[in-house]
Amino acid sequence: MNKQENDKKAKELQCLNTAIQNCLSQKGDSRHIGMLMSGVDVERKSEERPDFIRYIAPANKKDKGTVVGIELFKVDHISNLTKNNKYQSLGTIHQKRTFSYYNRWRETILNSDKIPEKSITEMCEVLSNHFNNAAYATIHTFYASFKQAVDIHMASITEYKRAIKIEADKRNADNKLIVLIDIHSSFQNLFFHHNRNIHFENRPVMFILDEFIQLLEKADNRVDYYVLTFGDTLDTSTQTVTINAKDIRGSLKKQHIPIYHYCGADLYLPKDLAFVKDYSMEMKHEEHGEEITFQAFPSMSTMRPEYKLKFIYSALRMVYYYYAKKEPVVLDLDVERMLELLFQHIVSWRKCKDDNWSYEPVCLVAPTVDYIEKAFDAFDKRWKISEILNQDLVSLLDSYDK
């Protein structure tokens, strides 16, 4: 294998080992699946399709061993549509840039009395590129990236199963196929509603979306298990969930893992549209003795507030729909704020007159401007929004040190 192939294989092995460690730290089916993935690598003429084949020897002579095929692929929230109509992972590009920066400057910085000016400038460039890409990430780029990856790999299931069965027949062993999905998201400030309880996460990593579960339910039924590893862009935090592919929802219910319906403001955004355009983030820094202060200067055009409000209202309507069905929902900051502002006032919904898709709430009593201002202020204080938003850049900078 060439260097690029070796690097790819090393990253896949790292992801697999992380998933195994996480599974083995759990109980029941998750631990069992972790044991299945922990077998001895089977030597093959070709190392591809599926990515790994491992053998678990029987515990005694009366039992059969098991040959396990593991196919791994990545899904990235930060993606863009290329000219050939394929989604490209921009998160992977950012990850490579970050690790390249780290490897290039680590020894120099550790052995210097003062951090080199050029290293700080380069860090600002890496951060700026990340912000510029992340600004356009929506639930639709995430979903489309997931669907594309699933479709591509499901088309090769016959080939995976054939390769696994060849090795299983050699050993008179059972065979299993595990699909390991490495899911990276860059969501911030989400509110999770489940059983009428709300919890807020500034930088959420793991959550199961109904839209993604539906894709797996429609996938090839020859898959035995799905292992979902959730992480942020730089893998500073990971969580792993195992799923019996023959009973996906039942498997998650058994583990007490809710399946959420996404109701962020971007829920009804048209494909390839974001709430900002011409976005650019310039990073600068100032040195004050041994202390370095970073400053971010965003520049962008934003969607008109009255038009964005249509998307917020329409997403909020879906919150009411799922609430009526007592199903879990996850909201972004805009929709949560509007929910808490209007919850006690909304009595029904009506379609907007000037288009054929959006809805607006019908309120028993229209909130006054004074009420809205006070409600917004109370919301920000309750959830400490100003403090959290100020921490977002700090959190990203801290992730470079991990």
C-alpha positions, 0 to 999 in steps of 0.5 A: 500500500502507498502512504495515502492507503496506509494513512487511511487504514491507520485511521480506520483501525483507530476508529475501530479500536475506539469503537471496541473500547467503548463497546467493551466498557458497556454491558449486554449486547454492546459488550458482545458486539465489542467482543465480536469486533475484537477477533484476530485479523484474517490474512487476505490477499486483498485488504479491502471489501470489507475493511476488516475480517476477524475470527473469534475462535470457539470457547470449546470444541462443541461450538463454532467459531465466528468470522466477522466482517467489518465495513467502516465508513464516515459521515460528516455534518460539514460537507459540500456538494461537488461538481459531480453531485457527490458530497465531500467531507470538509470535516476530514479536510479540517481534521487533516489540516489540524493534525498537520499543523499540530505535527509541524509546530508541536516540537518547536513550540515545546522547545521555545521560550516564546510561541513563534508568530508564524505558528499563531498565524497558521492556527488562525488560518486553520480556524478561519477555514473551519469556521468558513466551512461550518457556517454552511452546514445544515441538517440537510448536508448531514442527512445527504452525506449519511444517505449517500454513504449508506447507499454506496456501501449497501450496493456492495453488501453482496461482495462483503458477504461473499468475502466473509463466507469464504473465510467462514467456510474455511474454518467451518464457522458462523459469519456476521457482518457489522457496519461501523459508521463513524459519524461526525457532527458540529452542532452547537446549542441544542435542546433535547426534549424527552418525556417533557424534560429538557436538557441543553448541550452546548456541543452535543456529540451523540444523538440518534435522529429518526431520519437516520434510523429510517435510512438504516431500516430501508438498508440491506437486511443482510447486515447483522449489526450497526455500530455508530460512533459519534464524535466531533470534527476533531475526535476530542469526544466520542460515544458509541451505540450498537444496534441489532440490525434485525430490530433497530428500534427495539434494540435502541429501546432496550438500551433506553436510547431515545430516537429524536425528531430534529426540529431546528430552524434549518429543517425546511431550508431548501437544499444547498441553502444556509441562513448565511451567504458570503460568509468569511471569518477572519481570525486575529490575535494579540499578545500581552506578555505571556498571554495571547488573545484571539479575536474572531471577525465574521463577515456575512450576508444573512437571510432577512429576519422576517423570512428566517422567521418563516423557517423558525415557525414551521419548525416550531409547528413540528415540535407541537406535532411531535409533542402531541405524539409524545415523541422526543424532539431536538431543537436549536437555539432559535426554535427553543427560544420561540417555543418558550416565548409563545408556548402558552399563547399558541392555540392553532396554526395557519398556512401563510398566504404568501407561499405554499409551504410555511405556517404561522402560529395563531395566538389567543393573545398577541404578545406585546413588544414589551413581553417579547423583550422581557421573555427573550431576556429571561430565556437568555438568563435561564440558559446562560446564553451569552456566557455559552456563546462566548465560550464557543470559540474558547472551546474550539481553541481548547480542542486543539490542545487535546 
